Amino acid sequence: MTEAQPIESTIQPARPTSSQIGRAVVRWGRLCCIAAALALAVGEIAGAYWPFVLITPYTPQCAAVAIFGVVLLAIATARQKASIDRVCLTIGLIGFIYGGAITFGRVPWRTILPAERVVAGDADFGHVKVFAANVHTENTDHKTVLAVIAEEDPDIIVLPEVNGTWAADLRQLNAKYPVHTAMPDSIGNFGMAFWSRLPGEATWSIMKDPDPFQAYDVPHIDAVLTLTDSAGKSHALRFIGLHPLPPIRPGNTRARDAVLTRVGETVAEKREIPTIVAGDFNATRYCHIAQQMTVRSGLRDAAAPLRFSWPNTWSWWAMGIRIDHILTTSDWHVADVHTGRDIGSDHMPIVATLQLVREPR
């Protein structure tokens, strides 16, 4: 007997019909409209609390998803709309408009004011160029970081996530920047290094938690520096470099919020000193705590034009968010701000040239 040979099936899988595709598009449109609007509503109502605090950084993305859902529904139901589709379209449009309004700073209680730009006629008591970049602990491309710093030639440098290897390789900056200090972290990701061409003094600050079993704060830099203007007159300024804990757990969220709150209060208490606050805040401009911090302190966003800079300062393209910031008191106007080129990190550098327009009191 011969062994039976398998018979090849000639049956082809059925292709989805146009009506099936249409129904799928409608379902996706409804889902996008409702999910985006719900995320924005939750972020607005409870976005200061964990885990909802993880929603607010993605406000622009929520607005984009909402309008995507509106477009899908509008195309799929162009001839005839069911009542539920009209409701979903309305919800999606409201989500898009509100999310877009937050994104573009049109919602007063959810807005960080941008720092003013330099215009003709502004007083000029000196310029300072700030370079802030989370180098990423596991990044081994130290030469590129040094090359980018050399290209930008900043006056002040703050680099979060510096470990022992980073600190050793970046030591060659010390010759050019007389004020320098580093507190490497070779266990976690919360070391930091600081360099300044301006003379002055830099100290480290760590906030303690009453609960000894809670990791509450990581080091941040607090420096008082001297800026000399073109007439040879000296002016004091303050620089604070930050990298608080990320809000991945309730305790971390409380720690981050406590640090940002304290910095805001500290700046508010000493408004007479022109101040710059820079670093990786682990919060975007849409986060409630960032807005509360700036309301207390009067700090403004020097990097406001970079809200749509892709690649963003953290994460990949579509989900990129800017958690790296340069904030200033109103004593400073922005002459230039841009993202630096890729340094091999999961963050992009932020570089700002600031002009002191008010003489310190």
Secondary structure, DSSP 8 states (H G I E B T S, - for coil): -----------------HHHHHHHHHHHHHHHHHHHHHHHHHHHHHTTSTTGGGTGGGHHHHHHHHHHHHHHHHHHTSS---HHHHHHHHHHHHHHHHHHHHHTT--GGG---B--B--TT---S-EEEEEE----TT---HHHHHHHHHHH--SEEEEES--HHHHHHGGGGGGT-SEEEEE--SSSS--EEEEESS-EEEEEE----SSTTS-----EEEEEEEEE-TTS-EEEEEEEEE----SSSHHHHHHHHHHHHHHHHHHHHTTTS-EEEEEE-SS-TTSHHHHHHHHHH--EETTGGGGG-SS-SSS-TTT----EEEEE-TTEEEEEEEE----SSSS--EEEEEEE-S---
